[in-house]
Amino acid sequence: MSLLSVWSEQIKYLVGIFAILDPLGTIPIYLSLMADRSPQAMRHTALKTAIAVAVILVLTVWAGDGILGYFGIGMPAFRIAGGVLVLIIAISMFGARTSAVRHTLAEQEAAESKNDISVVPLAIPLLAGPGAISLTIVDAHQIGGFIEKSVFSLGILVVAILVWGVLRMAEPIGERLGTNGLNIATRVMGLILAAMAVQFMADGLRELFPGWSH
């Protein structure tokens, strides 16, 4: 595989991860949870959330295959299950809604009474939730080697920096884009995710039932 192809694949995977993190779609929830906090507290929360997202996903890159192996789960089956999960999230994004897979009303109410919401519920499960973790495991498995995974991990750090930037500028971004703008961005991300989810399921089914490809 040429260097250009490797970089093209890496960028494709990182775009998918950014889409499923959907920091723009998280802005309304983030602002509602931080409504009574000081600007300094908001900056601190944005930074801690981005760091937590980076740590969760980078650990997933390196530990994902081992976890699946421990439980005896094959990658084809995981691709199908992950595809279904990502598709559920994508369908919710089409309606500009936060899927219950990522964040429930009970979690919202519990978060409102917490002093520090950066790791739970912002980083996990709202941003780096089950869908993002599943997507990262599949991508890391397809990438393969040590060098490629190292580059992928650096890319995830870049994505985490983008998440930090979005949360850091949540108020001006929310004011500039408004509800309609944020919803449009979320729907576009949902479309990307839906296509990736279908591809995951197709790849998994093809591996489980190789005769179907003929």
Beta strands, then each sheet from edge to edge (+ up, - down):
end
